[in-house]
Amino acid sequence: MSKEEFFNFLKEIGGLINIRRKMDGPLCNYGCECSDGWLELIAELIQELVDAGWTREIRQIKEKFGGLRFYADGLPHSGIEIVGKYERRSFTICEICGSTDQVRLCGTRWVKTLCDQCQPPCNVSI
């Protein structure tokens, strides 16, 4: 999914609301703090949460320790489980290109989930 497709998706659902930063726009004008390979995963997560009754109140979407982190308010009853499911899935998807082939954690100080095409071989595998 391209950034343009992602932002169009956000516009279709009415955007996200960031009360803490008091910003408007599809993703509060600051975007996801991760690479484009996870945009489709994030869109699927957002859609499942909206379908479950989420208020679209977002705090932050980022990569941390190689995995997706999705911080939100106004989650429905099943929201924690839904977010956890997608955060776990992020460890099987290259953050840069979105591939699910030969994906592993790479790096020592800054860990990322990458495929062999996006990162030379590294020592840590998942």
N, C-alpha and C positions, 0 to 999 in steps of 0.2 A: 504494500500500500504506500503510495506516495504521500508526501506532506500535504499536497493539494487535495488529494482524495480524503485524507484524514480530516482536514479542516472543513471540507464539504460535509462530511459525516457529522462533525460537531455542529455545524450550522443546521443540519436537518433535524437534530434532536433538540435544538434550542440553545446550544452552547453549554458551557459549564459555568458554575457560579463560584467565585472565590471571594468570600466575605472578608477574609483576613487581609487580602491585598487590595481590596476595593477596585478591581479592574473589570473591564468589559471585554468582549470579544470571544471568539470560539473557544479558546483555551486561556482566557485571561491575558492574552497578548504576551505570554512568556513561554508557551510551549512545554513539551515534555522534556525533562532533563535526562534524556537517553537518546540513543541513535535510532534511525528510521526503521531498522529491522523489527522492532517491537510495535510499530504503529498499528498493524493489523490486530495483534494480540490485545493491545490497549483498547482499540475500538470494539472488539468482541466483549471485553470485560465491561466497558461502559454500557454497551447495549444490553447485556444481561442484567446489569444493575438497574438500568432504567426500566427494563421490562418487569423487574421485581419491585419497583416502586421507589427507587432512589431519587432524592431531591436534586441531584446534580451538583451538590456542594463539594468542591474539591479543595484540598489543601496543597497537595504536591504529588507529582508523578515523576519518578526518577529511578535511576539504577543505583544500587548499593550492594556491595559485596558480590557483584556479578549477577544479581537478580533484580527483578522489577519490584519497586515499592510504590504502593498506591495508597495515599493518605486522603481520606474523605470523611465528611460529616453527613448526617442525614441518611445513613445507610438503612436499608430495609432489614427485617429480622434475619434474613439469610445472607446479608451483605458480607459479613466477616468470612463465611465459608466460600462465597463466590470470589472475593478478592484473593483469598489464600490459594484457591485453585489456579488462578491465573498467575500469581506470583510463583508458584511451583513450576508451572508450564514454562515460564520465562527461562529457566535453567536448561531447557531443551531447544531453545531457539536462538540463533545467532543475533546478537543485538544490532549488528551492522547491516546484514543483508536479509535476515529473516529465514535463512536456511535451517533445516532440522537435521541435516546430514553431518556427521562427525563433529558434533558440538561439544565443547568442554569449557571449563573455567580456565582462563589464562591470566597470567600476571602474578606478581609477587606483592607489590605495594598497592596497586590499583587493579582489582580483579574484575574481569569482564567475561561474559559468556559469548564465545566466538566459535565459528567453524574453521576448518583448516584453510579454507580459501581466504578468510579475512585476517588470519593470524598464523604466523609460523608455528610449528609444533612447540608445545610448552609442557611443563612438568605435571601440572595438576589436571586430572581428568575427572569427569562426572559419570 
